[in-house]
């Protein structure tokens, strides 16, 4: 697993949370939806990294 990939996923999650919050404050549903989508993408990336870690453990 790459620490770099985890950092990118975490950054994407934070970016999504901020965008969703800005959308809520401004009342912009597009920003809210895009922010939630970024958070979902980050969760998928983290899950993929978790799977890679588990596979590596099994192989080692």
Residue pairs with C-beta under 8 A, 6 or more apart in sequence:
1 49
1 52
1 53
1 56
2 49
5 45
5 49
6 46
6 49
8 45
9 42
9 45
9 46
9 49
10 42
12 38
12 39
12 41
12 42
12 45
13 38
13 39
13 42
13 43
15 35
15 38
16 34
16 35
16 36
16 37
16 38
16 39
16 40
16 41
16 42
17 35
17 39
18 35
19 31
19 32
19 34
19 35
19 38
20 31
20 32
20 34
20 35
20 36
20 39
21 35
22 28
22 31
22 35
23 29
23 30
23 31
23 32
23 33
23 34
23 35
24 32
